[in-house]
Amino acid sequence: MMLMAARENDTENMEIDMLLAGIRRRYGYDFTNYAQASLKRRLTRAREKANLPHFTALLDHLFHDERYFDEFLRQMSVTVTEMFRDPLFYKAAREKVVPVLKTFPFAKIWHAGCATGEEVYSMAMLLQEEGFLDRARIYATDFNKHSLDAAEKGIYALKNIKDAAENYRTAGGAHDFADHVSTSYEFIKFKDALKERITFSYHNLVTDGVFGEMNLICCRNVLIYFDKTLQNHVLSTFTQSLRHGGFLCLGNKETLNYTAVRGLFEPVDAKQRIYRKIG
């Protein structure tokens, strides 16, 4: 019985390898170095949602239906986010990062893996309250074009505003959350003054390269979905994209410890995973 289960698992893993290789060659998206457990869960959900019996059937479906690949890509993208997610991070950024940014005449900020944009607008609100948004440009990127479209619209469900307002206050918000949005029926829309300082664009952390000379890079709760090899690749891209003295902000389950770039950064707030480039 155990031997049969092991063989079935081996067969399934071989099918997944074929599926990933096929996606890479057909569409140019490389999921090879994603964390295996998380990757397998998402692939299984995609296969079951398409009502297909095995992963080779999913590969056949993807090969012959380009429109379906769009739907598949949405399922593979992690879009878990919220306004002022982990509010104590934003409080630390307000107190320890923004004062340094203010010493520059202009600052470039890259929000990598921005998903549907809630955390990007959170940073824009923070910078506006600190009187620095008009001297900043935020580049918000993701490989999921549907998420980018949603982020660029800046329209979100009104039902989420209570949690957003609470997070905002915990993050040290200086005014009223409602001052930054317009409310209509069941939706809120971020005001144009925030959107004007944000550029949304496509960027794939796996295959695309260095992204300008940044003063601050935020990539929070994305690296946890990558294996060690891909984490080091992405962190190398971030290191090259940061100017000397620039800040790198990761998620609370992520760290630079035991990575290839650890010696090039010093912790600014170890608990909130805020680092500064020194190398």
Beta strands, then each sheet from edge to edge (+ up, - down):
strand 1: 107-112
strand 2: 136-142
strand 3: 155-157
strand 4: 181-184
strand 5: 187-190
strand 6: 198-202
strand 7: 214-219
strand 8: 242-250
strand 9: 265-269
strand 10: 274-277
sheet 1: 6+ 2+ 1+ 7+ 8+ 10- 9+
sheet 2: 3+ 5- 4+
end
